[in-house]
Amino acid sequence: PDNAALKITGSVESEIGWAGDKLRSMDTIDAEYTGKDGETKTYTGIAINDLLDTAGPVAEATMLVLVADDGYSAEVTLAEVQPCADCIVAFDDAGFRSVLPGLSGKAQVKGLVEIQVK
C-alpha cells in the first residue's frame, strides 16, 4: 500500500508492504539484544523470516539491505538471517527497527522502512 510503514522489495516473488497497524496486529516474539554499552534489552516484534516468507525471496537472493527512514542502510546476508529464529522487526516509539541478536551493531537499524532483497 501507499501508506506502507515497512516494505520488502527487490529479488522476491512479490514485493509487499504493510501499514503500521497491520504489522502491529501480527503474531509477535521477543528477542534480547545486548548493545555496545553492555546493556541487554528485550524487544517485541515480528520474525524477519516470517515477513520474508510472505514476499518469497528468489533462489538467487543472497543479501538483505536494511534501509532506515533517514537513508542509513546496512547489509546482512540471507545466510546470517535465515537460521536466526529471534531476528525481528521490532516495534519502537518511532516506528520499527531491526533487532538481529548476534550480528553486528550496524545491522540494528532504527527507523526501519524497507528490506531490500538482493
DSSP file (Angstrom, degrees, kcal/mol; ACC not computed):
  #  RESIDUE AA STRUCTURE BP1 BP2  ACC     N-H-->O    O-->H-N    N-H-->O    O-->H-N    TCO  KAPPA ALPHA  PHI   PSI    X-CA   Y-CA   Z-CA
    1    1 A P    >         0   0    0      0, 0.0     3,-1.6     0, 0.0    17,-0.1   0.000 360.0 360.0 360.0 158.1    0.0    0.0    0.0
    2    2 A D  T 3   +     0   0    0      1,-0.3     0, 0.0    15,-0.1     0, 0.0   0.817 360.0  52.5 -61.4 -30.2    1.0    3.6   -0.5
    3    3 A N  T 3  S+     0   0    0     14,-0.1    17,-0.4     3,-0.0    -1,-0.3   0.085  79.4 153.4 -94.7  24.7    1.0    4.1    3.3
    4    4 A A    <   -     0   0    0     -3,-1.6    15,-0.3     1,-0.2     3,-0.1  -0.312  31.6-166.8 -59.9 128.6    3.3    1.2    3.9
    5    5 A A  S    S+     0   0    0     13,-2.8     2,-0.3     1,-0.3    14,-0.2   0.733  81.2  17.4 -83.1 -26.2    5.3    1.6    7.1
    6    6 A L  E    S-A   18   0A   0     12,-1.6    12,-2.8     2,-0.0     2,-0.3  -0.991  72.4-177.5-146.6 136.8    7.6   -1.3    6.0
    7    7 A K  E     -Ab  17 114A   0    106,-1.4   108,-2.7    -2,-0.3     2,-0.5  -0.967  20.1-145.1-135.8 154.7    8.1   -2.9    2.7
    8    8 A I  E     +Ab  16 115A   0      8,-3.0     8,-1.9    -2,-0.3     2,-0.2  -0.984  33.5 165.3-116.8 124.2   10.1   -5.7    1.2
    9    9 A T  E     + b   0 116A   0    106,-1.9   108,-3.1    -2,-0.5     2,-0.4  -0.766  28.1  42.9-131.3 172.1   11.4   -5.1   -2.3
   10   10 A G  E    S+ b   0 117A   0     -2,-0.2     2,-2.4   106,-0.2   108,-0.2  -0.750 102.5  19.9 100.7-135.5   13.9   -6.5   -4.8
   11   11 A S  S    S+     0   0    0    106,-2.9    47,-2.3    -2,-0.4     2,-0.3  -0.418  93.8 116.0 -80.5  69.2   14.6  -10.1   -5.7
   12   12 A V  B    S-E   57   0B   0     -2,-2.4     3,-0.2    45,-0.3    44,-0.2  -0.906  75.4-117.5-132.5 159.7   11.3  -11.5   -4.3
   13   13 A E  S    S+     0   0    0     43,-2.7     2,-0.3    42,-0.7    43,-0.2   0.887 105.3  10.1 -64.9 -38.6    8.3  -13.3   -5.9
   14   14 A S  S    S-     0   0    0     41,-2.1    -1,-0.3    42,-0.1     2,-0.1  -0.922  75.5-133.5-146.2 120.3    6.1  -10.4   -4.8
   15   15 A E        -     0   0    0     -2,-0.3     2,-0.3    -3,-0.2    -6,-0.2  -0.445  36.2-174.1 -65.7 143.3    7.1   -7.1   -3.4
   16   16 A I  E     -A    8   0A   0     -8,-1.9    -8,-3.0    -2,-0.1     2,-0.3  -0.978  18.3-167.9-144.9 151.5    5.0   -6.3   -0.4
   17   17 A G  E     -A    7   0A   0     -2,-0.3     2,-0.4   -10,-0.3   -10,-0.2  -0.988   7.5-154.5-140.4 151.2    4.3   -3.5    2.1
   18   18 A W  E     -A    6   0A   0    -12,-2.8   -13,-2.8    -2,-0.3   -12,-1.6  -0.974  17.5-126.6-126.9 138.7    2.4   -3.3    5.4
   19   19 A A     >  -     0   0    0     -2,-0.4     4,-2.1   -15,-0.3     3,-0.4  -0.463  36.3-108.9 -71.2 155.7    0.8   -0.4    7.2
   20   20 A G  H  > S+     0   0    0    -17,-0.4     4,-2.2     1,-0.2     5,-0.1   0.877 118.0  50.7 -56.8 -42.4    2.0    0.1   10.7
   21   21 A D  H  > S+     0   0    0      1,-0.2     4,-0.7     2,-0.2    -1,-0.2   0.836 108.1  53.6 -69.2 -30.6   -1.3   -1.1   12.3
   22   22 A K  H >4 S+     0   0    0     -3,-0.4     3,-0.7     2,-0.2     4,-0.4   0.931 110.0  47.4 -66.3 -45.6   -1.2   -4.3   10.2
   23   23 A L  H >< S+     0   0    0     -4,-2.1     3,-1.4     1,-0.2    -2,-0.2   0.914 109.6  53.2 -60.8 -42.6    2.3   -5.1   11.4
   24   24 A R  H 3< S+     0   0    0     -4,-2.2    -1,-0.2     1,-0.3    -2,-0.2   0.672 104.9  56.2 -69.7 -15.0    1.4   -4.4   15.0
   25   25 A S  T << S+     0   0    0     -3,-0.7    -1,-0.3    -4,-0.7    -2,-0.2   0.499  89.3  98.8 -93.0  -3.7   -1.5   -6.9   14.7
   26   26 A M  S <  S-     0   0    0     -3,-1.4     2,-0.1    -4,-0.4    -3,-0.0  -0.301  91.0 -79.1 -79.2 165.5    0.7   -9.8   13.6
   27   27 A D        -     0   0    0      1,-0.0    20,-0.3    -2,-0.0     2,-0.3  -0.421  56.9-157.7 -62.0 135.9    2.0  -12.6   15.8
   28   28 A T        -     0   0    0     18,-0.1     2,-0.3    -2,-0.1    18,-0.2  -0.782  16.4-166.3-119.5 161.0    5.0  -11.4   17.8
   29   29 A I  E     -F   45   0C   0     16,-2.8    16,-2.4    -2,-0.3     2,-0.3  -0.913  23.2-118.2-134.1 164.4    8.0  -12.8   19.5
   30   30 A D  E     -F   44   0C   0     -2,-0.3     2,-0.4    14,-0.2    14,-0.2  -0.815  26.3-174.4-103.8 146.8   10.5  -11.3   22.0
   31   31 A A  E     -F   43   0C   0     12,-2.5    12,-3.3    -2,-0.3     2,-0.4  -0.998  15.6-141.2-139.3 141.1   14.2  -11.0   21.3
   32   32 A E  E     -F   42   0C   0     -2,-0.4     2,-0.4    10,-0.2    10,-0.2  -0.844  18.4-175.3-101.9 139.5   17.1   -9.9   23.6
   33   33 A Y  E     -F   41   0C   0      8,-2.4     8,-2.5    -2,-0.4     2,-0.7  -0.998  16.0-149.0-135.2 132.2   19.9   -7.8   22.2
   34   34 A T  E     -F   40   0C   0     -2,-0.4     6,-0.2     6,-0.2    68,-0.1  -0.896  22.1-149.9-101.8 116.6   23.0   -6.6   24.1
   35   35 A G    >   -     0   0    0      4,-2.3     3,-2.2    -2,-0.7    70,-0.0  -0.107  33.8 -91.1 -78.5 178.0   24.2   -3.3   22.8
   36   36 A K  T 3  S+     0   0    0      1,-0.3    -1,-0.1     2,-0.1    -2,-0.0   0.707 125.3  62.9 -65.0 -18.9   27.8   -2.0   22.7
   37   37 A D  T 3  S-     0   0    0      2,-0.2    -1,-0.3     1,-0.0     3,-0.1   0.478 116.8-113.9 -82.3  -1.6   27.2   -0.5   26.2
   38   38 A G  S <  S+     0   0    0     -3,-2.2     2,-0.4     1,-0.3    -2,-0.1   0.423  73.6 134.9  85.3  -2.0   26.7   -4.0   27.5
   39   39 A E        -     0   0    0     -5,-0.0    -4,-2.3     1,-0.0     2,-0.5  -0.681  46.3-146.2 -85.3 131.0   23.1   -3.4   28.4
   40   40 A T  E     -F   34   0C   0     -2,-0.4     2,-0.3    -6,-0.2    -6,-0.2  -0.849  18.5-175.9 -99.4 128.5   20.6   -6.1   27.3
   41   41 A K  E     -F   33   0C   0     -8,-2.5    -8,-2.4    -2,-0.5     2,-0.5  -0.904  21.0-132.8-120.7 150.8   17.2   -5.0   26.2
   42   42 A T  E     -F   32   0C   0     -2,-0.3     2,-0.3   -10,-0.2   -10,-0.2  -0.905  24.4-169.0-103.3 128.5   14.1   -7.1   25.3
   43   43 A Y  E     -F   31   0C   0    -12,-3.3   -12,-2.5    -2,-0.5     2,-0.4  -0.861  11.0-146.2-115.2 150.0   12.3   -6.1   22.1
   44   44 A T  E     +F   30   0C   0     47,-0.4    47,-2.5    -2,-0.3     2,-0.3  -0.952  41.8 109.9-115.7 135.4    9.0   -7.3   20.8
   45   45 A G  E     -FG  29  90C   0    -16,-2.4   -16,-2.8    -2,-0.4     2,-0.4  -0.940  61.9 -58.7-174.4-163.9    8.3   -7.7   17.1
   46   46 A I  E     - G   0  89C   0     43,-2.1    43,-2.7    -2,-0.3   -18,-0.1  -0.835  54.8-103.6-105.3 136.2    7.7   -9.9   14.1
   47   47 A A  E >>  - G   0  88C   0     -2,-0.4     4,-1.6   -20,-0.3     3,-0.5  -0.368  23.1-140.3 -57.8 128.2   10.2  -12.6   13.0
   48   48 A I  H 3> S+     0   0    0     39,-2.5     4,-2.8     1,-0.2     5,-0.2   0.884 102.7  58.7 -58.2 -38.5   12.0  -11.3    9.9
   49   49 A N  H 3> S+     0   0    0     38,-0.5     4,-2.4    35,-0.3    -1,-0.2   0.852 101.7  54.1 -62.5 -33.8   11.8  -14.8    8.4
   50   50 A D  H <> S+     0   0    0     -3,-0.5     4,-1.3     2,-0.2    -1,-0.2   0.913 111.1  45.5 -64.4 -41.7    8.0  -14.7    8.6
   51   51 A L  H  X S+     0   0    0     -4,-1.6     4,-1.4     1,-0.2    -2,-0.2   0.912 113.2  49.6 -67.1 -42.2    8.0  -11.4    6.7
   52   52 A L  H  X S+     0   0    0     -4,-2.8     4,-3.0     1,-0.2    -2,-0.2   0.892 105.6  57.3 -63.9 -38.9   10.5  -12.8    4.1
   53   53 A D  H  < S+     0   0    0     -4,-2.4    -1,-0.2     1,-0.2    -2,-0.2   0.863 104.3  53.5 -59.6 -35.0    8.4  -15.9    3.7
   54   54 A T  H  < S+     0   0    0     -4,-1.3    -1,-0.2     1,-0.2    -2,-0.2   0.886 114.7  39.8 -66.3 -39.0    5.5  -13.7    2.7
   55   55 A A  H  < S-     0   0    0     -4,-1.4   -41,-2.1    -3,-0.1   -42,-0.7   0.810 102.8-139.1 -81.5 -31.4    7.5  -11.9    0.0
   56   56 A G     <  -     0   0    0     -4,-3.0   -43,-2.7   -44,-0.2    -3,-0.2   0.997   8.9-134.3  72.9  75.2    9.3  -15.1   -1.2
   57   57 A P  B     -E   12   0B   0      0, 0.0   -45,-0.3     0, 0.0    -1,-0.1  -0.323  27.1-112.4 -56.7 139.6   13.0  -14.3   -1.9
   58   58 A V    >   -     0   0    0    -47,-2.3     3,-1.7     1,-0.1   -47,-0.1  -0.320  28.5-104.9 -71.4 160.5   14.1  -15.8   -5.2
   59   59 A A  T 3  S+     0   0    0      1,-0.3    -1,-0.1     3,-0.0   -47,-0.0   0.799 118.7  55.4 -58.5 -31.6   16.6  -18.7   -5.1
   60   60 A E  T 3  S+     0   0    0      2,-0.0    -1,-0.3   -49,-0.0     2,-0.1   0.602  80.6 114.2 -79.5 -10.3   19.5  -16.4   -6.3
   61   61 A A    <   +     0   0    0     -3,-1.7     3,-0.1   -50,-0.2    56,-0.0  -0.375  26.6 156.7 -66.9 136.2   19.0  -13.9   -3.5
   62   62 A T        +     0   0    0      1,-0.2    16,-2.7    -2,-0.1    17,-0.5   0.520  52.1  55.7-131.4 -17.5   21.9  -13.7   -1.0
   63   63 A M  E     -C   77   0A   0     14,-0.3    55,-2.7    15,-0.1     2,-0.4  -0.881  52.8-156.8-127.0 152.1   21.8  -10.3    0.7
   64   64 A L  E     -CD  76 117A   0     12,-3.2    12,-2.4    -2,-0.3     2,-0.6  -0.992   8.8-157.9-120.8 135.9   19.4   -8.1    2.6
   65   65 A V  E     -CD  75 116A   0     51,-2.7    51,-2.9    -2,-0.4     2,-0.6  -0.968   9.4-152.8-112.0 117.7   19.8   -4.3    2.7
   66   66 A L  E     -CD  74 115A   0      8,-3.2     8,-1.8    -2,-0.6     2,-0.5  -0.821  15.3-161.7 -92.9 118.4   18.0   -2.8    5.8
   67   67 A V  E     -CD  73 114A   0     47,-3.0    46,-2.9    -2,-0.6    47,-1.6  -0.878   3.0-153.6-112.8 129.1   17.0    0.7    5.0
   68   68 A A  E >   - D   0 112A   0      4,-3.2     3,-1.8    -2,-0.5    44,-0.2  -0.551  30.8-110.4 -95.2 162.7   16.2    3.4    7.6
   69   69 A D  T 3  S+     0   0    0     42,-2.2    42,-0.1     1,-0.3    43,-0.1   0.672 118.0  56.4 -66.1 -16.6   13.9    6.4    7.1
   70   70 A D  T 3  S-     0   0    0     41,-0.1    -1,-0.3     2,-0.1     3,-0.1   0.352 124.0-100.4 -96.3   6.1   17.0    8.7    7.3
   71   71 A G  S <  S+     0   0    0     -3,-1.8    -2,-0.1     1,-0.3     2,-0.0   0.255  78.0 137.5  96.9 -13.3   18.7    7.0    4.4
   72   72 A Y        -     0   0    0     38,-0.1    -4,-3.2    -5,-0.1    -1,-0.3  -0.376  30.2-176.6 -62.8 144.7   21.1    4.8    6.6
   73   73 A S  E     -C   67   0A   0     -6,-0.2     2,-0.4    -3,-0.1    -6,-0.2  -0.994  15.1-166.2-144.1 153.2   21.4    1.3    5.3
   74   74 A A  E     -C   66   0A   0     -8,-1.8    -8,-3.2    -2,-0.3     2,-0.4  -0.994  14.6-139.1-136.9 142.5   23.1   -1.9    6.5
   75   75 A E  E     +C   65   0A   0     -2,-0.4     2,-0.3   -10,-0.2   -10,-0.2  -0.849  23.1 168.9-104.8 138.6   23.8   -5.1    4.6
   76   76 A V  E     -C   64   0A   0    -12,-2.4   -12,-3.2    -2,-0.4     2,-0.2  -0.952  34.3-110.3-136.0 157.7   23.4   -8.6    6.1
   77   77 A T  E >>  -C   63   0A   0     -2,-0.3     4,-1.6   -14,-0.2     3,-0.8  -0.617  15.7-129.3 -89.1 150.7   23.5  -12.0    4.3
   78   78 A L  H 3> S+     0   0    0    -16,-2.7     4,-3.1    -2,-0.2   -15,-0.1   0.854 111.4  62.6 -60.0 -34.2   20.4  -14.1    4.0
   79   79 A A  H 34 S+     0   0    0    -17,-0.5    -1,-0.2     1,-0.2   -16,-0.1   0.779 104.9  46.6 -64.2 -26.5   22.6  -17.0    5.3
   80   80 A E  H <4 S+     0   0    0     -3,-0.8    -1,-0.2     2,-0.1    -2,-0.2   0.848 119.2  39.1 -79.5 -36.2   23.0  -15.0    8.6
   81   81 A V  H >< S+     0   0    0     -4,-1.6     3,-1.8     1,-0.1     6,-0.2   0.881 102.8  65.7 -85.3 -40.7   19.3  -14.2    9.0
   82   82 A Q  T 3< S+     0   0    0     -4,-3.1    -1,-0.1     1,-0.3    -3,-0.1   0.851 105.1  43.2 -57.7 -39.6   17.6  -17.4    7.8
   83   83 A P  T 3  S+     0   0    0      0, 0.0     2,-1.0     0, 0.0    -1,-0.3   0.502  92.6  99.5 -81.9   0.6   18.9  -19.6   10.7
   84   84 A C    X   -     0   0    0     -3,-1.8     3,-1.2     1,-0.2   -35,-0.3  -0.731  48.1-179.0 -93.4  99.1   18.2  -16.7   13.2
   85   85 A A  T 3  S+     0   0    0     -2,-1.0    -1,-0.2     1,-0.2   -36,-0.1   0.762  82.3  46.8 -69.2 -25.3   14.8  -17.5   14.9
   86   86 A D  T 3  S+     0   0    0     15,-0.1     2,-0.6   -39,-0.1    -1,-0.2   0.119  76.5 118.4-109.0  23.0   14.9  -14.4   17.1
   87   87 A C    <   +     0   0    0     -3,-1.2   -39,-2.5    -6,-0.2   -38,-0.5  -0.803  48.8 171.3 -82.5 121.1   15.9  -11.8   14.3
   88   88 A I  E     -GH  47  99C   0     11,-2.5    11,-2.6    -2,-0.6     2,-0.7  -0.852  49.6-122.5-132.7 160.8   12.9   -9.5   14.3
   89   89 A V  E     -GH  46  98C   0    -43,-2.7   -43,-2.1    -2,-0.3     9,-0.2  -0.948  50.2-156.7 -95.5 108.3   11.4   -6.3   13.1
   90   90 A A  E     -GH  45  97C   0      7,-3.0     7,-1.8    -2,-0.7     2,-0.4  -0.552  12.7-119.6 -95.0 153.2   10.8   -4.7   16.5
   91   91 A F  E     + H   0  96C   0    -47,-2.5   -47,-0.4     5,-0.2     2,-0.3  -0.718  39.0 164.5 -85.8 136.0    8.3   -2.1   17.5
   92   92 A D  E >   - H   0  95C   0      3,-2.0     3,-1.5    -2,-0.4   -49,-0.0  -0.903  52.6 -89.8-141.5 177.4    9.7    1.1   19.0
   93   93 A D  T 3  S+     0   0    0     -2,-0.3     3,-0.0     1,-0.3    -2,-0.0   0.835 124.6  45.4 -57.3 -35.9    8.4    4.6   19.7
   94   94 A A  T 3  S-     0   0    0      1,-0.0     2,-0.3     2,-0.0    -1,-0.3   0.521 126.6 -88.3 -88.5  -5.4    9.5    6.0   16.3
   95   95 A G  E <  S-H   92   0C   0     -3,-1.5    -3,-2.0   -75,-0.0     2,-0.3  -0.822  80.0  -9.9 141.3-102.4    8.1    3.0   14.2
   96   96 A F  E     -H   91   0C   0     -2,-0.3    16,-1.9    16,-0.2    15,-0.9  -0.920  47.2-177.1-138.0 160.0   10.2    0.0   13.6
   97   97 A R  E     -HI  90 110C   0     -7,-1.8    -7,-3.0    -2,-0.3     2,-0.4  -0.984  30.3-111.8-151.3 154.0   13.8   -1.3   14.0
   98   98 A S  E     -H   89   0C   0     11,-2.0     2,-0.5    -2,-0.3    -9,-0.2  -0.763  25.1-168.5 -88.6 136.8   15.7   -4.4   13.1
   99   99 A V  E     +H   88   0C   0    -11,-2.6   -11,-2.5    -2,-0.4     9,-0.1  -0.951  11.8 170.6-125.4 108.4   16.9   -6.5   16.1
  100  100 A L    >   -     0   0    0     -2,-0.5     3,-2.1   -13,-0.2   -13,-0.2  -0.769  22.0-150.4-122.7  82.8   19.4   -9.1   14.9
  101  101 A P  T 3  S+     0   0    0      0, 0.0   -15,-0.1     0, 0.0     3,-0.1  -0.245  81.8  19.4 -55.9 135.9   21.0  -10.8   18.0
  102  102 A G  T 3  S+     0   0    0      1,-0.3     2,-0.2   -68,-0.1     3,-0.1   0.286 105.0 102.1  88.5 -11.4   24.5  -12.0   17.3
  103  103 A L  S <  S-     0   0    0     -3,-2.1    -1,-0.3     1,-0.2    -3,-0.1  -0.578  84.3 -67.4-101.8 169.3   25.0   -9.8   14.3
  104  104 A S    >   -     0   0    0     -2,-0.2     3,-1.5     1,-0.1     4,-0.3  -0.068  39.2-120.0 -52.3 147.6   26.9   -6.5   14.0
  105  105 A G  G >  S+     0   0    0      1,-0.3     3,-1.4     2,-0.2    -1,-0.1   0.790 113.4  66.4 -58.7 -28.2   25.7   -3.4   15.8
  106  106 A K  G 3  S+     0   0    0      1,-0.3    -1,-0.3     3,-0.1    -2,-0.1   0.758  92.4  61.1 -65.5 -23.6   25.5   -1.8   12.3
  107  107 A A  G <  S+     0   0    0     -3,-1.5     2,-1.4     1,-0.1    -1,-0.3   0.543  79.3  91.3 -81.3  -6.5   22.7   -4.3   11.5
  108  108 A Q    <   -     0   0    0     -3,-1.4     2,-0.6    -4,-0.3    -9,-0.1  -0.698  68.1-171.5 -89.0  87.2   20.5   -2.9   14.3
  109  109 A V    >   -     0   0    0     -2,-1.4   -11,-2.0   -35,-0.1     3,-0.6  -0.726  12.1-153.7 -95.3 118.3   18.7   -0.3   12.1
  110  110 A K  B 3  S+I   97   0C   0     -2,-0.6   -13,-0.2   -13,-0.2   -41,-0.2  -0.595  80.6  26.1 -83.1 149.8   16.4    2.3   13.8
  111  111 A G  T 3  S-     0   0    0    -15,-0.9   -42,-2.2    -2,-0.2   -14,-0.2   0.850  84.2-170.1  68.6  33.7   13.6    3.8   11.8
  112  112 A L  E <   + D   0  68A   0    -16,-1.9   -44,-0.3    -3,-0.6   -16,-0.2  -0.375  23.0 156.8 -63.1 128.1   13.5    0.7    9.5
  113  113 A V  E     +     0   0A   0    -46,-2.9  -106,-1.4     1,-0.3     2,-0.3   0.523  59.0  26.3-126.2 -16.7   11.2    1.3    6.5
  114  114 A E  E     -bD   7  67A   0    -47,-1.6   -47,-3.0  -108,-0.2     2,-0.5  -0.995  48.0-158.3-153.8 142.4   12.4   -1.2    3.8
  115  115 A I  E     -bD   8  66A   0   -108,-2.7  -106,-1.9    -2,-0.3     2,-0.5  -0.975  21.0-159.8-117.4 112.8   14.1   -4.5    3.5
  116  116 A Q  E     -bD   9  65A   0    -51,-2.9   -51,-2.7    -2,-0.5     2,-0.5  -0.819   5.0-150.4 -95.1 128.0   15.7   -4.8    0.0
  117  117 A V  E      bD  10  64A   0   -108,-3.1  -106,-2.9    -2,-0.5   -53,-0.2  -0.860 360.0 360.0 -98.9 128.1   16.4   -8.4   -1.1
  118  118 A K              0   0    0    -55,-2.7   -54,-0.2    -2,-0.5    -1,-0.1   0.345 360.0 360.0-128.5 360.0   19.3   -8.7   -3.5
